[in-house]
Amino acid sequence: MINKYLRAYETFVQESGFIPLTDDAYSVIGLCGESGECAEWVKKAQFRKNKKYTPEMLKLELGDVIHYVTRLALNHGWTLREVMDGNVTKLEARRAKDKVKKNGRA
């Protein structure tokens, strides 16, 4: 089920008509910008206790992050599943070397 959804999202991104997928610079800069939006959300919601910064807003920003991650993956011929599997493998290797504790901290 998840693979079907991931493939549908990948197709959506490919057909979205934004800047060509082959432009890594655009995608990386977009990813940085959207990650910064997530950081801004944390700053304003958690540290400044600003009630207008709702979890729903964070969810929308995370969607933008996923968009740019997808663009980068597709440009290099990877599926989102391959990227996720690679991340799991990397994190499992770190955990095996005891570099990541059970609470997720290095």
CORJOKA-V444612 format. One record per backbone hydrogen bond with DSSP energy under -1.0 kcal/mol. NH is the residue of the N-H (numbers start at 1). CO is the residue of the C=O. Records with the same first field share a line. If there is no record, write none. Layout:
NH: CO / CO
//
This chain:
5: 1
6: 2
7: 3
8: 4
9: 5
10: 6
11: 7
12: 8
13: 9
14: 10
15: 11
16: 13
23: 20
24: 22
27: 23
28: 24
29: 25
30: 26
31: 27
32: 28
33: 29
34: 30
35: 31
36: 32
37: 33
38: 34
39: 35
40: 36
41: 37
42: 38
43: 39
44: 40
45: 41
46: 42
47: 42
48: 43
50: 44
53: 50
54: 52
58: 54
59: 55
60: 56
61: 57
62: 58
63: 59
64: 60
65: 61
66: 62
67: 63
68: 64
69: 65
70: 66
71: 67
72: 68
73: 69
74: 70
75: 71
76: 72
77: 74
78: 73
83: 79
84: 80
85: 81
86: 82
87: 83
88: 84
89: 85
90: 86
91: 87
92: 88
93: 89
94: 90
95: 91
96: 92
97: 93
98: 95
99: 94
101: 105
104: 101
//
